[in-house]
Amino acid sequence: MLCPCRDAYLVNDSKTAAFIFKGPYSNWKKVINKELDPIRGLIRGMFIVEGDSKIILDQVKAAQELVNTASKIPVDFEK
């Protein structure tokens, strides 16, 4: 079931976010191509979290849905 978008806004300063999920381009490419689960990548040290990583670990299903949605967007990755 799809939920309607209720709000959208520009975040001017990412440092005010509860967390920042960081990793190399090559790992993000694997996530978007569904070759790597972002939570497994985090646990394996392929990504790092600045801030409250508990939020992500408590919301695994939401993280997976974000990847599912992002992977539907056509992308030509740099080599």
DSSP file (Angstrom, degrees, kcal/mol; ACC not computed):
  #  RESIDUE AA STRUCTURE BP1 BP2  ACC     N-H-->O    O-->H-N    N-H-->O    O-->H-N    TCO  KAPPA ALPHA  PHI   PSI    X-CA   Y-CA   Z-CA
    1    1 A M              0   0    0      0, 0.0     2,-0.4     0, 0.0     0, 0.0   0.000 360.0 360.0 360.0 129.0    0.0    0.0    0.0
    2    2 A L        -     0   0    0      0, 0.0     0, 0.0     0, 0.0     0, 0.0  -0.711 360.0-145.6 -89.3 137.1    1.4    3.4   -1.0
    3    3 A C        -     0   0    0     -2,-0.4     2,-0.1     1,-0.0     3,-0.1  -0.834  23.4-113.0 -99.9 138.9    1.1    6.3    1.4
    4    4 A P        -     0   0    0      0, 0.0     2,-0.3     0, 0.0    -1,-0.0  -0.379  33.7-103.3 -69.9 148.6    0.5    9.8    0.0
    5    5 A C        -     0   0    0      1,-0.2     3,-0.1    -2,-0.1     0, 0.0  -0.562  36.4-176.7 -69.1 129.9    3.3   12.3    0.5
    6    6 A R        +     0   0    0      1,-0.3     2,-0.3    -2,-0.3    -1,-0.2   0.634  62.3   3.0-104.7 -18.6    2.3   14.7    3.3
    7    7 A D        -     0   0    0      2,-0.0    -1,-0.3     0, 0.0     2,-0.3  -0.970  52.2-174.8-165.4 148.8    5.1   17.1    3.2
    8    8 A A        +     0   0    0     -2,-0.3     2,-0.3    -3,-0.1    -3,-0.0  -0.976  17.0 158.6-148.4 137.5    8.3   18.0    1.3
    9    9 A Y        -     0   0    0     -2,-0.3     2,-0.4     2,-0.0    -2,-0.0  -0.992  40.9-100.6-157.3 157.9   10.9   20.6    2.1
   10   10 A L        -     0   0    0     -2,-0.3     2,-0.7     1,-0.0    -2,-0.0  -0.673  26.6-146.2 -83.7 131.0   14.5   21.6    1.5
   11   11 A V        -     0   0    0     -2,-0.4     3,-0.2     1,-0.2     6,-0.0  -0.887  13.1-171.7 -97.6 114.9   16.9   20.8    4.3
   12   12 A N  S    S+     0   0    0     -2,-0.7     2,-0.5     1,-0.2    -1,-0.2   0.806  72.8  35.1 -79.0 -30.3   19.5   23.5    4.2
   13   13 A D    >   -     0   0    0      1,-0.1     3,-2.0     2,-0.0    -1,-0.2  -0.892  59.3-168.1-132.9 102.7   22.0   22.1    6.7
   14   14 A S  G >  S+     0   0    0     -2,-0.5     3,-1.7     1,-0.3    -1,-0.1   0.701  83.1  75.1 -63.9 -18.3   22.5   18.3    6.8
   15   15 A K  G 3  S+     0   0    0      1,-0.3    -1,-0.3     3,-0.0     5,-0.1   0.648  87.4  61.6 -69.7 -12.3   24.4   18.7   10.1
   16   16 A T  G <  S+     0   0    0     -3,-2.0    -1,-0.3     3,-0.0    -2,-0.2   0.495  82.5 108.8 -88.6  -3.3   21.1   19.3   11.8
   17   17 A A  S <  S-     0   0    0     -3,-1.7     3,-0.1    -4,-0.2    -3,-0.0  -0.323  82.7-118.0 -69.2 155.7   19.9   15.8   10.8
   18   18 A A  S    S-     0   0    0      1,-0.2    34,-2.0    33,-0.1     2,-0.3   0.814  94.2  -3.9 -64.4 -29.8   19.6   13.1   13.5
   19   19 A F  E     -A   51   0A   0     32,-0.2     2,-0.4    -5,-0.1    32,-0.2  -0.984  59.5-141.6-156.7 159.8   22.2   11.1   11.6
   20   20 A I  E     -A   50   0A   0     30,-2.2    30,-2.7    -2,-0.3     2,-0.7  -0.995  15.2-151.4-127.3 123.4   24.2   11.1    8.4
   21   21 A F  E     -A   49   0A   0     -2,-0.4     2,-0.3    28,-0.2    28,-0.2  -0.857  24.5-177.5 -97.6 114.4   24.8    7.8    6.5
   22   22 A K  E     +A   48   0A   0     26,-3.1    26,-2.7    -2,-0.7    -2,-0.0  -0.873  14.2 137.7-121.2 146.6   28.1    8.0    4.7
   23   23 A G        -     0   0    0     -2,-0.3    24,-0.2    24,-0.2    23,-0.1  -0.965  51.5 -72.2-171.8 166.2   29.9    5.6    2.4
   24   24 A P    >>  -     0   0    0      0, 0.0     4,-2.0     0, 0.0     3,-0.8  -0.275  44.5-112.6 -67.3 153.6   32.0    5.5   -0.8
   25   25 A Y  H 3> S+     0   0    0      1,-0.3     4,-2.6     2,-0.2     5,-0.2   0.876 116.2  58.6 -50.3 -44.1   30.3    5.9   -4.2
   26   26 A S  H 3> S+     0   0    0      1,-0.2     4,-1.5     2,-0.2    -1,-0.3   0.853 107.0  46.9 -60.6 -35.6   31.0    2.3   -5.1
   27   27 A N  H <> S+     0   0    0     -3,-0.8     4,-2.0     2,-0.2    -1,-0.2   0.883 110.4  51.5 -74.3 -38.3   29.1    1.0   -2.1
   28   28 A W  H  X S+     0   0    0     -4,-2.0     4,-2.7     1,-0.2     5,-0.2   0.897 107.2  54.8 -63.1 -38.6   26.1    3.4   -2.8
   29   29 A K  H  X S+     0   0    0     -4,-2.6     4,-2.0     1,-0.2    -1,-0.2   0.914 107.7  49.3 -59.4 -43.6   26.1    2.0   -6.3
   30   30 A K  H  <>S+     0   0    0     -4,-1.5     5,-3.3     2,-0.2     6,-1.2   0.878 110.7  50.8 -63.7 -38.2   25.8   -1.5   -4.9
   31   31 A V  H ><5S+     0   0    0     -4,-2.0     3,-1.7     4,-0.2    -2,-0.2   0.953 111.4  46.1 -64.4 -49.6   23.0   -0.5   -2.6
   32   32 A I  H 3<5S+     0   0    0     -4,-2.7    -2,-0.2     1,-0.3    -1,-0.2   0.840 112.5  50.8 -64.6 -32.9   21.0    1.2   -5.5
   33   33 A N  T 3<5S-     0   0    0     -4,-2.0    -1,-0.3    -5,-0.2    -2,-0.2   0.361 115.9-118.8 -83.4   5.9   21.6   -1.9   -7.7
   34   34 A K  T < 5S+     0   0    0     -3,-1.7    -3,-0.2     2,-0.2    -2,-0.1   0.792  83.5 119.1  60.1  32.2   20.3   -4.0   -4.8
   35   35 A E  S   <S+     0   0    0     -5,-3.3     2,-0.4     1,-0.3    -4,-0.2   0.545  75.7  36.6 -95.4 -12.3   23.6   -5.9   -4.6
   36   36 A L  S    S-     0   0    0     -6,-1.2    -1,-0.3    -5,-0.1    -2,-0.2  -0.979  75.8-134.9-145.4 126.4   24.2   -4.7   -1.0
   37   37 A D     >  -     0   0    0     -2,-0.4     4,-2.6     1,-0.1     5,-0.2  -0.669  21.1-136.7 -76.2 131.0   21.7   -4.2    1.9
   38   38 A P  H  > S+     0   0    0      0, 0.0     4,-1.9     0, 0.0    -1,-0.1   0.843 102.7  50.8 -62.4 -33.3   22.5   -0.9    3.5
   39   39 A I  H  > S+     0   0    0      2,-0.2     4,-2.5     1,-0.2     5,-0.2   0.922 111.7  46.9 -70.3 -43.3   22.1   -2.3    7.0
   40   40 A R  H  > S+     0   0    0      1,-0.2     4,-2.3     2,-0.2     6,-0.2   0.900 111.3  53.0 -62.5 -39.4   24.5   -5.2    6.3
   41   41 A G  H  <>S+     0   0    0     -4,-2.6     5,-2.9     2,-0.2     6,-1.0   0.884 109.1  49.3 -61.9 -38.2   26.9   -2.7    4.7
   42   42 A L  H ><5S+     0   0    0     -4,-1.9     3,-1.2     4,-0.2    -2,-0.2   0.933 111.4  48.1 -64.9 -46.5   26.7   -0.6    7.9
   43   43 A I  H 3<5S+     0   0    0     -4,-2.5    -2,-0.2     1,-0.3    -1,-0.2   0.852 111.2  51.3 -63.8 -35.1   27.4   -3.7   10.1
   44   44 A R  T 3<5S-     0   0    0     -4,-2.3    -1,-0.3    -5,-0.2    -2,-0.2   0.463 118.6-110.4 -81.9  -1.5   30.3   -4.7    7.9
   45   45 A G  T < 5S+     0   0    0     -3,-1.2    -3,-0.2    -4,-0.3    -2,-0.1   0.636  85.4 122.1  83.3  13.9   31.9   -1.2    8.1
   46   46 A M  S   <S+     0   0    0     -5,-2.9     2,-0.3    -6,-0.2    -4,-0.2   0.668  79.8  29.2 -81.4 -17.1   31.2   -0.3    4.5
   47   47 A F  S    S-     0   0    0     -6,-1.0     2,-0.3   -24,-0.2   -24,-0.2  -0.925  73.3-150.1-133.1 158.9   29.2    2.7    5.7
   48   48 A I  E     -A   22   0A   0    -26,-2.7   -26,-3.1    -2,-0.3     2,-0.5  -0.943   7.2-142.4-127.8 155.2   29.4    4.9    8.7
   49   49 A V  E     -A   21   0A   0     -2,-0.3     2,-0.6   -28,-0.2   -28,-0.2  -0.973   3.6-158.6-118.2 126.6   26.8    6.8   10.6
   50   50 A E  E    S+A   20   0A   0    -30,-2.7   -30,-2.2    -2,-0.5     2,-0.3  -0.925  71.0   6.8 -98.6 120.2   27.4   10.2   12.1
   51   51 A G  E    S+A   19   0A   0     -2,-0.6     2,-1.2   -32,-0.2   -32,-0.2  -0.842 121.8   0.9 111.8-150.4   24.9   10.7   14.8
   52   52 A D    >>  +     0   0    0    -34,-2.0     3,-1.1    -2,-0.3     4,-0.5  -0.630  52.5 176.1 -85.8  92.8   22.3    8.3   16.3
   53   53 A S  H 3> S+     0   0    0     -2,-1.2     4,-2.2     1,-0.2     3,-0.3   0.706  72.7  76.5 -69.0 -18.7   22.7    5.0   14.5
   54   54 A K  H 3> S+     0   0    0      1,-0.2     4,-2.1     2,-0.2    -1,-0.2   0.844  86.4  61.8 -59.9 -33.1   20.0    3.5   16.7
   55   55 A I  H <> S+     0   0    0     -3,-1.1     4,-0.7     2,-0.2    -1,-0.2   0.932 107.7  42.4 -58.8 -46.0   17.4    5.3   14.6
   56   56 A I  H >< S+     0   0    0     -4,-0.5     3,-1.0    -3,-0.3     7,-0.2   0.931 113.6  50.7 -67.2 -45.8   18.5    3.3   11.5
   57   57 A L  H >< S+     0   0    0     -4,-2.2     3,-0.5     1,-0.3    -1,-0.2   0.786 110.8  50.1 -66.1 -26.3   18.8    0.0   13.3
   58   58 A D  H 3< S+     0   0    0     -4,-2.1    -1,-0.3     1,-0.2    -2,-0.2   0.635 114.0  46.6 -81.6 -14.9   15.3    0.5   14.8
   59   59 A Q  T <X  +     0   0    0     -3,-1.0     4,-2.1    -4,-0.7    -1,-0.2  -0.303  64.7 141.0-123.9  47.9   13.8    1.3   11.4
   60   60 A V  H <> S+     0   0    0     -3,-0.5     4,-2.3     1,-0.2     5,-0.2   0.902  73.7  52.6 -58.6 -45.0   15.3   -1.4    9.2
   61   61 A K  H  > S+     0   0    0      1,-0.2     4,-2.1     2,-0.2    -1,-0.2   0.897 108.9  50.3 -60.7 -41.1   12.1   -1.9    7.1
   62   62 A A  H  > S+     0   0    0      2,-0.2     4,-2.1     1,-0.2    -1,-0.2   0.905 109.4  51.2 -64.1 -41.0   11.9    1.9    6.4
   63   63 A A  H  X S+     0   0    0     -4,-2.1     4,-1.8    -7,-0.2    -2,-0.2   0.904 110.0  49.9 -62.0 -41.2   15.6    1.8    5.2
   64   64 A Q  H  X S+     0   0    0     -4,-2.3     4,-2.5     1,-0.2    -1,-0.2   0.885 109.4  51.2 -65.5 -38.6   14.8   -1.1    2.9
   65   65 A E  H  X S+     0   0    0     -4,-2.1     4,-2.4     2,-0.2    -1,-0.2   0.867 106.7  54.2 -67.8 -35.9   11.8    0.7    1.5
   66   66 A L  H  X S+     0   0    0     -4,-2.1     4,-2.6     2,-0.2    -1,-0.2   0.912 110.7  46.5 -62.1 -41.6   13.9    3.8    0.8
   67   67 A V  H  X S+     0   0    0     -4,-1.8     4,-2.4     2,-0.2    -2,-0.2   0.917 110.6  52.6 -66.5 -43.2   16.3    1.6   -1.2
   68   68 A N  H  < S+     0   0    0     -4,-2.5     4,-0.5     1,-0.2    -2,-0.2   0.915 113.4  44.1 -58.2 -43.6   13.5   -0.1   -3.0
   69   69 A T  H >< S+     0   0    0     -4,-2.4     3,-1.3     1,-0.2     4,-0.3   0.937 114.1  48.6 -67.5 -47.3   12.1    3.3   -4.1
   70   70 A A  H >< S+     0   0    0     -4,-2.6     3,-1.4     1,-0.3    -2,-0.2   0.840 104.5  60.6 -62.9 -33.2   15.5    4.8   -5.0
   71   71 A S  T 3< S+     0   0    0     -4,-2.4    -1,-0.3     1,-0.3    -2,-0.2   0.644  94.5  64.3 -72.1 -12.8   16.4    1.7   -7.1
   72   72 A K  T <  S+     0   0    0     -3,-1.3    -1,-0.3    -4,-0.5    -2,-0.2   0.588  81.1  94.5 -83.7 -10.8   13.4    2.3   -9.3
   73   73 A I  S <  S-     0   0    0     -3,-1.4     2,-0.1    -4,-0.3    -3,-0.0  -0.714  86.6-116.8 -83.9 123.6   14.8    5.6  -10.5
   74   74 A P        +     0   0    0      0, 0.0     2,-0.4     0, 0.0    -2,-0.1  -0.401  42.9 177.3 -62.6 129.5   16.8    5.1  -13.8
   75   75 A V        -     0   0    0     -2,-0.1     2,-0.7    -4,-0.1    -4,-0.0  -0.998  29.8-153.9-137.8 137.0   20.4    6.0  -13.2
   76   76 A D        -     0   0    0     -2,-0.4     2,-0.1     0, 0.0     0, 0.0  -0.929  29.0-150.2-106.0 104.7   23.6    5.8  -15.4
   77   77 A F        -     0   0    0     -2,-0.7     2,-0.1     1,-0.1    -2,-0.0  -0.450  16.5-110.7 -76.8 146.3   26.4    5.4  -12.9
   78   78 A E              0   0    0     -2,-0.1    -1,-0.1     1,-0.1     0, 0.0  -0.423 360.0 360.0 -67.3 150.4   29.9    6.7  -13.6
   79   79 A K              0   0    0     -2,-0.1    -1,-0.1     0, 0.0    -2,-0.0   0.470 360.0 360.0 -78.4 360.0   32.4    4.0  -14.2
